[in-house]
Amino acid sequence: MDQRRLEYFIAVAEELNFTRAAQRLHVTQSTLSAGIKALESDLKIELLTRSTRSVRLTEAGAVFLPEARTALEALERARAAVEPVATGLRGSLTVGVLSGLTVIDVPALAGDFHRRYPGVRLRTETSPRGTAGLLERIKESHVDVAFVGAAVTDEHLKARPVKKYDVQLLVPAGHPLADRTSVRLRDIAAETFVDMPTGFGQRDLVDDAFAKADLPRRVLIEVSDITTIADYVAHGLGIALLPPDLAQHTGGTVRTIPLTGTHLSWTLSVVASATRPPTRALHAFLDLIPHHVRRDRSF
């Protein structure tokens, strides 16, 4: 089975759009379409349904997709086993990234990786579901490695911690709790919160803490970039439970108060699959991460 045709199919299956898939692969749409048709002819079954407005996987296409990814990974591992290191790495690597992440200088990391291994196609992606979405993408083989904001206990995943964050209460400077030296969860259960959407590691941590304490919590505003939450708090739109460093840029308009009676923390980690053997490209990417951690950034 032709490797290039598998790459064509995977790109279209992930993009669900021939134009975007062709741009991603740097081929013409006619070449892409011909490759897909040839693959379907080899398999004697339709993998995609096409219309003027949409592209969808057939039932056979959905079954074939993970097998196609596995086949490509096997080819890359086989090639890596016999290629001299001097020939350089080849293949592809997809990296999942959280919105607002700057502790890892992702552009610099990607540039460094590309200069060292120009034969590897590197792409990044985010998920509207944050950590939960990225972890699911790894397990579905859409993403090879991702930076996520949660402790990972899933046996199908392996995590390497990057930075641990302890959580405190953030309130506007004029808030009735602003002069307190500490607060309990029950002291803030009646307040309105600014937080990230469900599925983001930090949000799930706080939701779980309130649920275990059998306390209600109302989130008034949801934002996908954790670094902006303190700004919403500063303008009186709610309170938040965050690492205190994220309030440093507010110029004293936000107060941070330690929690008592409970300790909340979460960890920024880099995560990959524990069930798929790592490629040489993934090993090379992981090795570069420590060189691009920014100690002057909070998140």
Order of alpha helices (4+ residues) and beta strands (2+ residues): alpha-alpha-alpha-beta-beta-alpha-beta-alpha-beta-alpha-beta-beta-beta-alpha-beta-alpha-beta-alpha-beta-beta-beta-alpha
